[in-house]
Every structure is written in C-alpha cells, then in structure tokens.
Amino acid sequence: LDICREGIRPEISESEAPKCYIDLMKRCWDSNLDNRPNATEVVKFIELFN
C-alpha cells in the first residue's frame, strides 16, 4: 500500500506499448480519483484504439 500512497509507478517505454495505451494507464494511475476513468470509460477508450 505504500507504493499507492507514495505515487510510485512503473516506468513504461513507448516501444513497449502504443502511446494511447500508455496515456490510458497513466490516467488510471492518477492520484486524484476524479481524474481516473471508470471501467465503462476504459472499455470505450480501448474499443476506440482498435
């Protein structure tokens, strides 16, 4: 839980994943709950990516 409280996130290289997915992951990790997409929004974003 300390990782969550301290905001530590893994590094992600754009060579590992498309930028749109990286941006979505970062939104999901936002420390402010109001900035995070809900599950329905995540599904919609992923459908748009494909």
C-alpha positions in Angstrom: 0.0 0.0 0.0 2.9 2.4 0.5 3.5 2.2 -3.3 0.0 3.5 -3.8 0.3 6.3 -1.2 3.7 7.4 -2.4 2.6 7.5 -6.1 5.3 5.1 -7.3 4.5 3.8 -10.8 6.5 1.5 -13.1 8.3 3.1 -16.0 6.8 2.3 -19.4 8.6 2.7 -22.6 6.7 3.7 -25.7 8.5 0.9 -27.5 6.6 -1.5 -25.2 3.1 -0.2 -25.9 1.3 2.3 -28.1 1.1 5.9 -26.7 -2.7 5.7 -26.4 -2.5 2.8 -24.0 0.3 4.4 -22.0 -1.8 7.6 -21.7 -4.8 5.5 -20.5 -2.7 3.7 -17.9 -1.4 7.0 -16.6 -5.0 8.3 -16.3 -5.9 5.1 -14.4 -3.0 5.7 -12.0 -3.9 9.3 -11.3 -3.7 10.1 -7.6 -6.9 12.1 -7.9 -9.9 9.7 -8.1 -11.9 12.3 -10.1 -9.3 12.2 -12.9 -9.4 8.4 -13.3 -11.7 6.8 -15.9 -14.3 4.3 -14.7 -14.4 0.7 -16.1 -17.0 1.7 -18.7 -14.8 4.6 -19.9 -11.8 2.3 -20.1 -13.7 -0.2 -22.3 -14.8 2.7 -24.6 -11.3 4.0 -24.9 -9.9 0.6 -25.7 -12.6 0.0 -28.3 -11.7 3.3 -29.9 -8.0 2.3 -30.0 -8.7 -0.8 -32.1 
